[in-house]
Amino acid sequence: LDGKMVQQLGYIEVPLEVNYAVLDKKLGVDLIGGVSSLFLVDNSVLLESNELVTEMGEANNINALNFSANVGMGLNYKFTPKVRFNIEPVLKYQLNTFSNVSGNFKPYSIGIYSGISFKF
């Protein structure tokens, strides 16, 4: 049977970031920098073949706690003084994710966060 091996990792992220407003008008620009603590909550290795999924165990070289350095840019648009739309592309470079790694694997993620902010 043909199949594939799948590794799943899940984290709870606790970020500590600073936003610096470069432009604070109707259209705003922010610089974002900071660090995050990542707590491992899901670590599983699965074998998938046709409709069958078998859990094989977990990876033994994943650190339960790791960190990331975060850098990004925020763009926002103020609809009113109390309502604003924002979009933030952020690069997160992970530190000490794995132990006993052969090779030069350096994990990172790129995210685009967006939302609407309301001030009360």
Secondary structure as GFF3:
##gff-version 3
##sequence-region A 1 120
A	DSSP	beta_strand	4	24	.	.	.	ID=ss1
A	DSSP	beta_strand	27	49	.	.	.	ID=ss2
A	DSSP	beta_strand	52	57	.	.	.	ID=ss3
A	DSSP	beta_strand	65	78	.	.	.	ID=ss4
A	DSSP	beta_strand	83	95	.	.	.	ID=ss5
A	DSSP	beta_strand	108	118	.	.	.	ID=ss6
###
